[in-house]
Amino acid sequence: MRVTTKGRYALRAMINLAQNTEDKPLSIKKITEVEDLSPIFLEQIFTKLKKYGLIKSIRGAGGGFLLARDSKDINVKDILEAVEEGIRLTPCCSSDSIAAEKCVKRNDCKATNFWNSANEHVMKYFESYSLDRVIQEFEN
């Protein structure tokens, strides 16, 4: 299992938005400067986060982005799903039937249930961490 750059950048940017105590929209430029991220890549990520309802955009001078919900109500799983981060331990854990069907032993594999159970635990772990909790527990 590997969280890609898209997933890692999304979490970093969302933490940055959650730590915005001024309640003013943050521009992509400001976030990319603070987080040292690619502005073009972050724009693509923000499009997905906005579509998923995790952030909202404010147009015009002084515009930018804000969290659409309280940081206590947004979890890591939401963020990874929003950016289409397919986090699966093995292809047989995939909800994508094409990926799962690539396994020739799928129907009689003794390990499939183990991998699916392990995958569920990982997803529950991501779901148990709100942005607020990540900030509180992992602050430097």
C-alpha positions, 0 to 999 in steps of 0.5 A, spaced: 500 500 500 502 506 498 499 513 498 501 517 492 503 524 492 496 526 490 494 524 497 500 526 501 499 533 498 491 533 499 492 532 506 498 537 507 494 542 504 487 541 508 491 541 514 494 548 512 486 550 511 484 547 517 490 551 521 487 558 518 485 561 524 484 568 520 477 565 517 479 568 511 480 564 504 487 562 503 490 562 496 493 557 492 499 561 491 500 562 499 498 554 500 504 552 495 509 557 498 508 555 505 507 547 503 512 547 498 507 544 493 506 545 485 501 550 484 498 546 478 498 540 481 494 543 487 489 546 483 488 539 480 487 537 487 483 542 490 478 541 484 477 534 486 476 536 494 471 542 492 467 537 488 467 532 494 464 538 498 471 538 503 473 545 501 469 551 498 472 557 493 471 564 494 472 568 488 474 575 487 480 580 490 482 576 497 479 570 494 481 563 495 479 557 499 476 555 506 474 548 509 467 547 507 466 543 514 469 543 521 476 540 521 473 535 526 468 533 521 473 531 515 477 525 516 483 523 512 479 517 509 474 523 506 480 526 503 484 520 500 477 518 497 476 525 494 482 525 490 481 518 488 486 515 492 485 508 491 488 505 497 488 498 497 493 493 500 492 488 494 488 488 488 483 483 490 481 488 496 479 493 490 472 495 489 474 496 482 472 489 479 477 489 473 482 490 478 480 484 482 478 480 477 486 480 475 487 475 480 486 468 477 486 465 484 480 470 487 475 465 488 479 460 491 484 464 495 485 462 502 488 469 503 483 474 500 479 474 506 485 476 510 487 482 505 480 484 505 480 484 513 486 488 513 484 493 508 478 494 512 482 496 518 487 501 515 481 504 512 477 505 519 484 508 521 484 513 516 476 514 518 478 515 525 483 521 524 479 528 523 483 533 521 483 536 528 485 530 531 491 529 526 493 537 528 492 535 535 496 529 535 502 530 530 503 537 531 511 538 531 
